[in-house]
């Protein structure tokens, strides 16, 4: 809330929807390449959360930063 007691409205819901779609797509991909076991699916869901880290790492590695 703002200092004067009024609530602020933040309108960035479209980014949340885009991130949700990216997560769902990554989860589908990582689960489809897993072996289908319970822990393979759990690992696929965890990889879907952190896949942007892999992308940034490999891009920086290509740029030799």
Backbone as ProteinMPNN parsed JSONL, in Angstrom:
{"seq_chain_A": "XXXXXXXXXXXXXXXXXXXXXXXXXXXXXXXXXXXXXXXXXXXXXXXXXXXXXXXXXXXXXXXXX", "coords_chain_A": {"N_chain_A": [[0.833, -1.182, 0.0], [0.335, 2.274, -0.563], [1.852, 5.204, 0.924], [-0.133, 6.964, 1.696], [-2.251, 5.386, 2.362], [-3.761, 4.317, 0.355], [-4.355, 1.673, -1.95], [-2.085, 0.363, -4.372], [-2.316, -0.283, -7.839], [-1.04, -2.719, -9.824], [-0.329, -3.374, -13.085], [0.64, -5.784, -14.67], [-0.109, -8.25, -15.599], [-0.13, -9.576, -18.039], [2.51, -10.319, -18.511], [2.875, -12.247, -16.572], [1.188, -14.219, -17.575], [2.536, -14.873, -19.937], [4.915, -15.903, -18.86], [3.823, -18.096, -17.539], [2.922, -19.619, -19.726], [5.419, -20.156, -20.882], [6.557, -21.725, -18.845], [4.8, -23.937, -18.81], [5.188, -24.942, -21.398], [7.939, -25.595, -21.258], [7.831, -27.49, -19.214], [6.301, -29.509, -20.424], [8.075, -30.245, -22.461], [10.421, -31.11, -20.993], [9.359, -33.189, -19.446], [8.537, -34.899, -21.443], [10.944, -35.811, -22.501], [11.948, -37.228, -20.425], [12.385, -40.338, -18.56], [9.935, -41.224, -17.74], [9.467, -42.133, -15.185], [8.515, -41.556, -11.724], [10.369, -39.855, -10.369], [11.724, -38.901, -12.552], [9.769, -37.316, -13.752], [9.384, -35.418, -11.71], [11.947, -34.262, -11.695], [11.881, -33.2, -14.275], [9.909, -31.2, -13.965], [11.221, -29.521, -12.16], [13.4, -28.757, -13.734], [12.028, -27.301, -15.629], [11.451, -25.022, -14.233], [13.932, -23.773, -13.873], [15.079, -23.46, -16.417], [15.667, -21.002, -17.812], [18.06, -20.191, -16.644], [19.948, -21.99, -17.623], [19.909, -21.213, -20.322], [20.873, -18.533, -20.255], [23.416, -19.023, -19.201], [24.643, -20.579, -21.253], [24.532, -18.788, -23.398], [26.167, -16.712, -22.474], [28.51, -18.162, -22.323], [28.963, -18.706, -25.023], [29.469, -16.126, -25.882], [31.815, -15.704, -24.699], [32.135, -14.451, -22.217]], "CA_chain_A": [[0.0, 0.0, 0.0], [1.052, 3.535, -0.612], [1.954, 5.857, 2.244], [-1.376, 7.653, 2.051], [-3.258, 4.405, 2.73], [-4.457, 3.777, -0.812], [-3.703, 0.521, -2.569], [-1.582, 0.573, -5.727], [-2.694, -1.316, -8.796], [0.062, -3.041, -10.73], [-0.934, -4.036, -14.235], [1.587, -6.533, -15.485], [-0.622, -9.605, -15.656], [0.193, -10.236, -19.306], [3.829, -10.961, -18.369], [2.659, -13.469, -15.804], [0.614, -15.203, -18.479], [3.603, -15.308, -20.838], [5.794, -16.768, -18.084], [3.093, -19.344, -17.317], [2.997, -20.39, -20.968], [6.799, -20.64, -21.028], [6.744, -22.813, -17.89], [4.046, -25.105, -19.253], [5.889, -25.491, -22.555], [9.178, -26.23, -20.802], [7.47, -28.688, -18.45], [5.917, -30.541, -21.388], [9.294, -30.724, -23.122], [11.306, -31.857, -20.096], [8.7, -34.43, -19.049], [8.492, -35.801, -22.6], [12.257, -36.428, -22.718], [12.344, -38.018, -19.249], [12.119, -41.768, -18.718], [8.555, -41.495, -17.352], [9.337, -42.522, -13.782], [8.062, -40.477, -10.851], [11.449, -38.904, -10.134], [12.003, -38.268, -13.832], [8.776, -36.252, -13.927], [9.71, -34.368, -10.738], [13.121, -33.576, -12.213], [11.436, -32.415, -15.424], [9.224, -29.997, -13.467], [12.243, -28.635, -11.595], [14.151, -28.202, -14.852], [11.176, -26.311, -16.281], [11.528, -23.783, -13.456], [15.244, -23.128, -13.962], [15.662, -23.505, -17.756], [16.284, -19.742, -18.257], [19.433, -20.131, -16.146], [20.756, -22.716, -18.605], [20.0, -20.402, -21.542], [21.786, -17.414, -20.006], [24.76, -19.579, -19.043], [25.205, -20.973, -22.541], [24.72, -17.583, -24.212], [27.386, -16.045, -21.984], [29.645, -19.001, -22.7], [29.205, -18.471, -26.439], [30.031, -14.789, -26.03], [33.108, -15.733, -23.984], [32.118, -13.393, -21.193]], "C_chain_A": [[0.872, 1.238, 0.0], [1.045, 4.182, 0.775], [0.669, 6.561, 2.655], [-2.525, 6.686, 2.334], [-4.006, 3.809, 1.56], [-3.656, 2.616, -1.401], [-3.247, 0.886, -3.978], [-2.016, -0.586, -6.601], [-1.537, -1.504, -9.756], [-0.519, -3.858, -11.873], [0.132, -4.678, -15.102], [1.179, -7.998, -15.55], [-0.277, -10.326, -16.938], [1.562, -10.895, -19.241], [3.71, -12.241, -17.562], [2.09, -14.578, -16.669], [1.665, -15.744, -19.441], [4.567, -16.242, -20.107], [5.122, -18.108, -17.773], [3.137, -20.218, -18.563], [4.397, -20.951, -21.188], [7.054, -21.806, -20.082], [6.035, -24.079, -18.351], [4.722, -25.758, -20.451], [7.171, -26.201, -22.168], [8.877, -27.5, -20.022], [7.074, -29.825, -19.388], [7.158, -31.111, -22.064], [10.126, -31.601, -22.195], [10.671, -33.161, -19.621], [8.684, -35.416, -20.218], [9.844, -36.464, -22.864], [12.734, -37.209, -21.498], [11.983, -39.48, -19.488], [10.71, -42.157, -18.271], [8.373, -41.942, -15.924], [8.903, -41.305, -12.954], [9.148, -39.418, -10.677], [11.889, -38.228, -11.426], [11.043, -37.121, -14.109], [9.05, -35.102, -12.966], [10.919, -33.571, -11.205], [12.762, -32.717, -13.425], [10.73, -31.141, -15.006], [10.216, -29.008, -12.866], [13.085, -28.0, -12.695], [13.341, -27.137, -15.578], [11.209, -24.979, -15.53], [12.826, -23.044, -13.746], [15.845, -23.122, -15.364], [16.205, -22.158, -18.216], [17.726, -19.589, -17.775], [20.37, -20.841, -17.112], [20.962, -21.873, -19.869], [20.985, -19.26, -21.357], [23.217, -17.905, -19.885], [25.392, -19.906, -20.395], [25.395, -19.783, -23.491], [25.975, -16.846, -23.778], [28.63, -16.857, -22.339], [29.987, -18.829, -24.172], [29.857, -17.101, -26.692], [31.394, -14.665, -25.371], [33.214, -14.622, -22.958], [32.694, -13.905, -19.888]], "O_chain_A": [[1.996, 1.235, 0.501], [0.322, 3.752, 1.673], [0.414, 6.733, 3.847], [-3.659, 7.123, 2.527], [-4.805, 2.89, 1.74], [-2.427, 2.6, -1.344], [-3.929, 1.623, -4.691], [-2.075, -1.731, -6.153], [-1.106, -0.562, -10.421], [-1.125, -4.906, -11.654], [0.477, -4.152, -16.159], [2.033, -8.885, -15.554], [-0.142, -11.55, -16.945], [1.762, -11.939, -19.861], [4.392, -13.222, -17.858], [2.462, -15.742, -16.519], [1.685, -16.941, -19.731], [4.991, -17.255, -20.663], [5.789, -19.143, -17.748], [3.365, -21.424, -18.468], [4.549, -22.09, -21.63], [7.7, -22.78, -20.469], [6.603, -25.17, -18.291], [4.822, -26.983, -20.519], [7.468, -27.281, -22.679], [9.597, -28.49, -20.157], [7.464, -30.973, -19.174], [7.278, -32.326, -22.223], [10.498, -32.715, -22.566], [11.381, -34.145, -19.413], [8.804, -36.624, -20.015], [9.886, -37.572, -23.398], [13.816, -37.794, -21.53], [11.355, -39.818, -20.491], [10.328, -43.318, -18.412], [7.239, -42.117, -15.476], [8.925, -40.173, -13.436], [8.884, -38.224, -10.819], [12.376, -37.098, -11.397], [11.441, -36.08, -14.632], [8.96, -33.937, -13.355], [10.922, -32.343, -11.124], [13.293, -31.617, -13.579], [10.928, -30.098, -15.629], [10.073, -27.798, -13.04], [13.445, -26.827, -12.597], [13.907, -26.17, -16.088], [11.016, -23.923, -16.134], [12.827, -21.817, -13.854], [17.027, -22.806, -15.505], [17.168, -22.161, -18.982], [18.529, -18.925, -18.432], [21.465, -20.352, -17.389], [22.063, -21.829, -20.417], [21.844, -19.04, -22.21], [24.136, -17.273, -20.407], [26.543, -19.549, -20.65], [26.324, -19.78, -24.298], [26.76, -16.403, -24.617], [29.684, -16.289, -22.622], [31.162, -18.807, -24.539], [30.681, -16.945, -27.593], [32.05, -13.629, -25.48], [34.237, -13.947, -22.844], [32.763, -13.16, -18.91]]}, "name": "protein", "num_of_chains": 1, "seq": "XXXXXXXXXXXXXXXXXXXXXXXXXXXXXXXXXXXXXXXXXXXXXXXXXXXXXXXXXXXXXXXXX"}
